[in-house]
Amino acid sequence: MLYAAFAEPIEKYLEAGIIPLAILLFSGLILMGYCLFHDAFWGLSNKKKIKRIAVTVWALFSVLNVFNTVENISPDKIWIAGRLSSRFMLPLLLSIFFAIALILMLLKNRMKNDEE
């Protein structure tokens, strides 16, 4: 429904594949935030070693996606036929997703430590 509502006016400026991916990533962030803050953290919330590994992996994904995004920043890769290209926008969306997820994980970790 969101895609149908926003697709036509936005497709003038973005490639069509970016819109559903952005919606999926946003809904994934909502699910991850809900699971983190309602202690449904897939069994990782009680094990400090596994929690550190999970945060480290998310931080690594964030950094690697930032490098991929920076690599794709050039005028010929950003704008194709007057629209933002998916070659630039997909790594940018993934970088934003991983960064916000990492912030959520660190925030939950900080809240858990304050409670103890």
C-alpha positions in Angstrom: 0.0 0.0 0.0 2.9 2.4 0.8 4.5 1.6 -2.5 1.3 2.3 -4.4 0.8 5.6 -2.6 4.3 6.9 -3.1 5.5 5.2 -6.2 4.1 7.4 -9.0 5.2 10.9 -7.7 8.6 9.6 -6.3 9.6 7.6 -9.4 10.3 10.9 -11.2 13.3 11.4 -8.9 14.2 7.8 -7.8 14.5 4.5 -9.5 11.6 2.2 -8.8 13.5 -0.5 -6.9 14.6 1.8 -4.1 11.1 2.5 -2.8 10.2 -1.1 -1.7 13.7 -1.7 -0.3 13.5 1.5 1.8 10.1 0.3 3.1 11.5 -3.1 3.9 14.5 -1.7 5.7 12.3 0.7 7.7 10.0 -2.1 8.8 13.1 -4.2 9.7 14.3 -1.4 12.0 10.9 -1.2 13.6 10.9 -5.0 14.2 14.5 -4.9 15.5 13.8 -2.0 17.8 10.7 -3.8 19.2 12.6 -7.0 19.8 15.5 -5.2 21.4 13.5 -3.1 23.8 11.0 -5.9 24.7 13.9 -8.3 25.5 13.2 -10.6 22.6 16.8 -10.3 21.5 16.9 -13.8 20.1 18.6 -15.1 23.2 21.6 -12.8 23.0 20.6 -10.4 25.8 21.8 -12.7 28.6 25.2 -13.6 27.2 27.8 -10.8 27.3 30.3 -12.5 24.9 27.7 -13.2 22.3 26.2 -9.7 22.7 29.7 -8.1 22.1 30.1 -10.3 19.0 26.7 -9.2 17.7 27.5 -5.5 18.3 31.0 -5.9 16.7 29.5 -7.6 13.6 26.9 -4.8 13.2 29.7 -2.2 13.6 31.7 -4.0 11.0 28.7 -4.0 8.6 28.2 -0.3 9.2 31.8 0.6 8.4 32.0 -1.6 5.3 28.8 -0.1 3.9 30.1 3.4 4.6 33.1 2.5 2.5 30.9 1.2 -0.3 28.8 4.3 -0.2 31.8 6.6 -0.3 33.1 4.7 -3.3 29.9 5.3 -5.2 29.8 9.0 -4.7 30.5 10.7 -8.0 28.1 12.7 -10.2 28.0 10.0 -13.0 26.9 7.3 -10.4 24.5 9.4 -8.4 22.3 10.8 -11.1 21.3 8.7 -14.1 18.8 10.2 -16.6 17.9 12.9 -14.0 17.0 10.4 -11.3 18.9 9.1 -8.2 20.3 5.8 -9.2 20.0 2.6 -7.2 23.8 2.1 -7.5 24.2 5.0 -5.1 21.1 4.8 -3.1 21.2 1.1 -2.1 24.5 1.3 -0.3 23.4 4.6 1.3 20.1 3.0 2.6 22.0 0.0 3.9 24.5 2.2 5.7 21.7 4.1 7.3 20.0 0.9 8.3 23.1 -0.6 9.9 24.0 2.6 11.6 20.5 3.0 13.2 20.5 -0.7 14.1 23.9 -0.3 15.8 22.7 2.8 17.7 19.6 0.8 18.9 21.8 -2.1 20.0 24.2 0.3 21.9 21.3 2.2 23.4 19.7 -1.1 24.7 23.1 -2.2 26.0 23.5 1.1 27.8 20.0 0.9 29.3 20.7 -2.7 30.5 23.9 -1.6 32.1 22.2 1.3 33.9 19.6 -1.1 35.3 22.2 -3.4 36.8 
